[in-house]
Amino acid sequence: MRKRLFGRTGLEVTELGLGTWGLSGDGYGPVAEAEIDRVLSRAVELGVTLFDTADVYGDGAMERRLGAIVPSYARIVTKLGTDLAQTPPRKRFDAAYVREAFERSQERLGRDRVEVVLLHNPSAAALATGEGPGALKELKDAGRIRAWGVAAGSAAVARAAIEQGAGLVEIAYNAFCAKDLHAIANVVSTNGVAVLARSVLAHGLLAGHWSAEREFQPGDHRAERWTHADLARRIAQLDALRPLVTGSVSSLRAAALRFVLSNDLVTSAILGPRSVAQLEQLVREAGSGPPYLRDTALAELASRLRSAGVAL
Ligand SMILES: NC(=O)c1ccc[n+]([C@@H]2O[C@H](COP(=O)([O-])OP(=O)(O)OC[C@H]3O[C@@H](n4cnc5c(N)ncnc54)[C@H](OP(=O)(O)O)[C@@H]3O)[C@@H](O)[C@H]2O)c1
């Protein structure tokens, strides 16, 4: 498994990371307990050394599973900032809450030092108070975490976090959603910030297997994300990616994943498989190294996406 520099940490991590939101059952509906553990173990066997989770995934269950299954040489990134004890759950990034949430995450992970902690989708206003970043900087100075950062819902939040010293940002990045990473490219490279690219398949859409009539089960976030008309439009836009499927790029899924890996700003593509079969497909189709896609095909992609109506 190929590795990339993990921002300013001085470490290397695999360019494919394993995300655990889909496995937790929270985002896409339930996954059998045994399959969750099989996916985690298989990722370890395949050589993955970066695992992404959050305190809220499975209400802490994913942190416990990762703590039990993932070897100590692998890096676990967790996120905090959602107070599930409130009804409805409330976002909190004040220093006291961040410190308490960190202690709970560390206990569940069972590690002496937590590798990376991210603030989980703070608003620009929450970040501007400086309290959450301040609490994480103190933990870093005390040697309890190696690095801190932000899972950002926008380029503005990612940029503000980097300006406050964040060493990592986790951000949506895929062929249909590239503008946020493009907007922060300069500040990312100037500051040596690690980028965890999530949603590389646009929640499954870019795998190219769906019909416009696809129904999503209750509890699957995609039921609220797209109307049938939206889905039909997005599926038609996949045609812009089809010329990438040639030679060793055997599927749209492979093209979508390799699009992300082709960007040198990306430290790791955080995969979201919900079964061992999906994990193995993704690892196999990532290919054997650069160039992930042909330069000419990549160069023509932007204009094809624009013509298809994808905002870049
Ligand atoms: N704000 C945040 O911090 C945040 C937000 C989102 C995600 N994340 C992290 O990023 C990870 C990935 O995000 P994501 O769920 O948006 O990722 P994604 O890869 O864009 O979407 C995951 C979905 O893609 C489909 N899929 C996965 N592997 C496949 C394969 N081999 N073939 C066909 N379809 C496949 C599955 O859909 P089906 O279930 O339909 O098969 C799966 O539910 C999460 O687990 C989490 O760790 C973080």
The ligand as an SDF file (V2000), in Angstrom:
LIG
                    3D

 48 52  0  0  0  0  0  0  0  0999 V2000
  -17.9170   15.6800    8.2380 N   0  0  0  0  0  0  0  0  0  0  0  0
  -17.1710   14.6190    8.3130 C   0  0  0  0  0  0  0  0  0  0  0  0
  -16.2710   14.5840    9.0990 O   0  0  0  0  0  0  0  0  0  0  0  0
  -17.4180   13.4410    7.3980 C   0  0  0  0  0  0  0  0  0  0  0  0
  -18.5370   13.4340    6.5560 C   0  0  0  0  0  0  0  0  0  0  0  0
  -18.7070   12.3410    5.7060 C   0  0  0  0  0  0  0  0  0  0  0  0
  -17.7940   11.3130    5.7270 C   0  0  0  0  0  0  0  0  0  0  0  0
  -16.7230   11.3420    6.5750 N   0  0  0  0  0  0  0  0  0  0  0  0
  -15.7350   10.2220    6.6330 C   0  0  0  0  0  0  0  0  0  0  0  0
  -15.4380    9.7840    5.3290 O   0  0  0  0  0  0  0  0  0  0  0  0
  -15.8240    8.4040    5.1730 C   0  0  0  0  0  0  0  0  0  0  0  0
  -16.3410    8.1790    3.7780 C   0  0  0  0  0  0  0  0  0  0  0  0
  -17.3850    9.1110    3.5010 O   0  0  0  0  0  0  0  0  0  0  0  0
  -18.6360    8.7560    2.6000 P   0  0  0  0  0  0  0  0  0  0  0  0
  -19.4940    7.7480    3.2820 O   0  0  0  0  0  0  0  0  0  0  0  0
  -19.2630   10.0340    2.1680 O   0  0  0  0  0  0  0  0  0  0  0  0
  -17.8560    8.0240    1.3750 O   0  0  0  0  0  0  0  0  0  0  0  0
  -18.2170    7.6040   -0.0960 P   0  0  0  0  0  0  0  0  0  0  0  0
  -17.1560    6.6520   -0.4710 O   0  0  0  0  0  0  0  0  0  0  0  0
  -18.4190    8.7740   -0.9720 O   0  0  0  0  0  0  0  0  0  0  0  0
  -19.6240    6.8700    0.0200 O   0  0  0  0  0  0  0  0  0  0  0  0
  -19.8000    5.6620    0.7020 C   0  0  0  0  0  0  0  0  0  0  0  0
  -20.8470    4.8570   -0.0400 C   0  0  0  0  0  0  0  0  0  0  0  0
  -20.3270    4.5080   -1.3030 O   0  0  0  0  0  0  0  0  0  0  0  0
  -20.7450    3.2220   -1.6610 C   0  0  0  0  0  0  0  0  0  0  0  0
  -19.5830    2.3810   -1.9040 N   0  0  0  0  0  0  0  0  0  0  0  0
  -18.4970    2.2130   -1.1220 C   0  0  0  0  0  0  0  0  0  0  0  0
  -17.6440    1.3310   -1.6840 N   0  0  0  0  0  0  0  0  0  0  0  0
  -18.2210    0.9370   -2.8430 C   0  0  0  0  0  0  0  0  0  0  0  0
  -17.8620    0.0360   -3.8650 C   0  0  0  0  0  0  0  0  0  0  0  0
  -16.7150   -0.6570   -3.8160 N   0  0  0  0  0  0  0  0  0  0  0  0
  -18.6870   -0.1150   -4.9130 N   0  0  0  0  0  0  0  0  0  0  0  0
  -19.8520    0.5770   -4.9940 C   0  0  0  0  0  0  0  0  0  0  0  0
  -20.2640    1.4390   -4.0420 N   0  0  0  0  0  0  0  0  0  0  0  0
  -19.4570    1.6110   -2.9750 C   0  0  0  0  0  0  0  0  0  0  0  0
  -21.5450    2.6520   -0.5040 C   0  0  0  0  0  0  0  0  0  0  0  0
  -22.9150    2.8130   -0.8490 O   0  0  0  0  0  0  0  0  0  0  0  0
  -23.9850    1.6150   -0.6300 P   0  0  0  0  0  0  0  0  0  0  0  0
  -24.1790    1.6050    0.8590 O   0  0  0  0  0  0  0  0  0  0  0  0
  -25.1630    2.0900   -1.4010 O   0  0  0  0  0  0  0  0  0  0  0  0
  -23.3440    0.3680   -1.1520 O   0  0  0  0  0  0  0  0  0  0  0  0
  -21.1660    3.5360    0.6530 C   0  0  0  0  0  0  0  0  0  0  0  0
  -22.2070    3.6800    1.5790 O   0  0  0  0  0  0  0  0  0  0  0  0
  -16.8510    8.1740    6.2730 C   0  0  0  0  0  0  0  0  0  0  0  0
  -16.9440    6.7980    6.6350 O   0  0  0  0  0  0  0  0  0  0  0  0
  -16.2970    9.0170    7.3870 C   0  0  0  0  0  0  0  0  0  0  0  0
  -15.2370    8.3150    8.0400 O   0  0  0  0  0  0  0  0  0  0  0  0
  -16.5150   12.4010    7.3920 C   0  0  0  0  0  0  0  0  0  0  0  0
  1  2  1  0
  2  3  2  0
  2  4  1  0
  4  5  1  0
  4 48  2  0
  5  6  2  0
  6  7  1  0
  7  8  2  0
  8  9  1  0
  8 48  1  0
  9 10  1  0
  9 46  1  0
 10 11  1  0
 11 12  1  0
 11 44  1  0
 12 13  1  0
 13 14  1  0
 14 15  2  0
 14 16  1  0
 14 17  1  0
 17 18  1  0
 18 19  2  0
 18 20  1  0
 18 21  1  0
 21 22  1  0
 22 23  1  0
 23 24  1  0
 23 42  1  0
 24 25  1  0
 25 26  1  0
 25 36  1  0
 26 27  1  0
 26 35  1  0
 27 28  2  0
 28 29  1  0
 29 30  1  0
 29 35  2  0
 30 31  1  0
 30 32  2  0
 32 33  1  0
 33 34  2  0
 34 35  1  0
 36 37  1  0
 36 42  1  0
 37 38  1  0
 38 39  2  0
 38 40  1  0
 38 41  1  0
 42 43  1  0
 44 45  1  0
 44 46  1  0
 46 47  1  0
M  CHG  2   8   1  16  -1
M  END
$$$$
